[in-house]
């Protein structure tokens, strides 16, 4: 396999890298909101450890992006609201390529709070969380409708991971002698549908339509374009929300990762 082929393959991972993820709650996991009992789905209010996987396939690469964070459900004005925050992201691919993105970059993804659509099916409470387009590495006045620029020098580009480079940084290692950094800006677009389980967890699938702009790299060989799309089989893109105490933070979440969630998935399609 040629070096350029390997690097091109990597970019499908980089395109998806930015993000954007206890068997019980411990402590006080309820954290109920006022008015919960009279609001559809209000009994679900509280803090949840968030794990999601998005499976992508490009022309050259198959990859899984695994995200960890929190989903906070609250009741406001008679509606169930969801707010996501993220802690860490990992990647699994079908190629021997190492890529990473800092926790600072992952935590810079801050979707706005949104009302979810609550329903009941087969006796179980479900809800659908709609898209809340969110810029990362770029300041968008209207995140839902502004077109991502073609110019990497656009004045809206922002150093959201605070590392002194434009946008957010993806670190790449193909071999010991072929490694460097790629700088990107993204619009995160994701939605999900979950159903309540007997153990009070919520499980379902994720739908992702995120977009990306390549801003630059430490070596021009890392700058190439590959198409990537979410794998149509949504079973490859699961989400699990586990109730935890409201005082949990990212350190506690990652320390308890193996008690909360299944082992890291592998590319198996």
Rosetta blueprint (number, residue, H / E / L):
1 X L
2 X L
3 X H
4 X H
5 X H
6 X H
7 X H
8 X H
9 X H
10 X H
11 X H
12 X H
13 X H
14 X H
15 X H
16 X H
17 X H
18 X L
19 X L
20 X L
21 X L
22 X L
23 X L
24 X L
25 X L
26 X L
27 X L
28 X L
29 X L
30 X L
31 X L
32 X L
33 X L
34 X L
35 X L
36 X H
37 X H
38 X H
39 X L
40 X L
41 X L
42 X H
43 X H
44 X H
45 X L
46 X E
47 X E
48 X E
49 X E
50 X E
51 X E
52 X E
53 X E
54 X E
55 X E
56 X E
57 X E
58 X E
59 X L
60 X L
61 X L
62 X E
63 X E
64 X E
65 X E
66 X E
67 X E
68 X E
69 X E
70 X E
71 X E
72 X E
73 X E
74 X E
75 X E
76 X E
77 X L
78 X L
79 X E
80 X E
81 X E
82 X E
83 X E
84 X E
85 X E
86 X E
87 X E
88 X E
89 X E
90 X E
91 X E
92 X E
93 X E
94 X L
95 X L
96 X L
97 X L
98 X E
99 X E
100 X E
101 X E
102 X L
103 X H
104 X H
105 X H
106 X H
107 X H
108 X L
109 X L
110 X L
111 X L
112 X L
113 X L
114 X E
115 X E
116 X L
117 X E
118 X E
119 X E
120 X E
121 X E
122 X L
123 X L
124 X E
125 X E
126 X E
127 X E
128 X E
129 X E
130 X L
131 X L
132 X L
133 X L
134 X E
135 X E
136 X E
137 X L
138 X E
139 X L
140 X L
141 X L
142 X L
143 X L
144 X L
145 X L
146 X L
147 X L
148 X L
149 X L
150 X L
151 X L
152 X L
153 X L
154 X L
155 X L
156 X L
157 X E
158 X L
159 X L
160 X L
161 X L
162 X L
163 X L
164 X L
165 X L
166 X L
167 X L
168 X E
169 X E
170 X E
171 X E
172 X E
173 X E
174 X E
175 X E
176 X L
177 X L
178 X E
179 X E
180 X E
181 X E
182 X E
183 X E
184 X E
185 X E
186 X E
187 X E
188 X E
189 X L
190 X E
191 X E
192 X E
193 X E
194 X E
195 X E
196 X E
197 X L
198 X L
199 X L
200 X L
201 X L
202 X E
203 X E
204 X E
205 X E
206 X E
207 X E
208 X E
209 X L
210 X L
211 X E
212 X E
213 X E
214 X E
215 X E
216 X E
217 X E
218 X L
219 X L
220 X H
221 X H
222 X H
223 X L
224 X L
225 X L
226 X L
227 X L
228 X E
229 X E
230 X E
231 X L
232 X L
233 X L
234 X H
235 X H
236 X H
237 X L
238 X E
239 X E
240 X E
241 X E
242 X E
243 X E
244 X E
245 X L
246 X L
247 X L
248 X L
249 X L
250 X H
251 X H
252 X H
253 X H
254 X H
255 X H
256 X L
257 X H
258 X H
259 X H
260 X H
261 X L
262 X L
263 X L
264 X L
265 X L
266 X L
267 X L
268 X L
269 X L
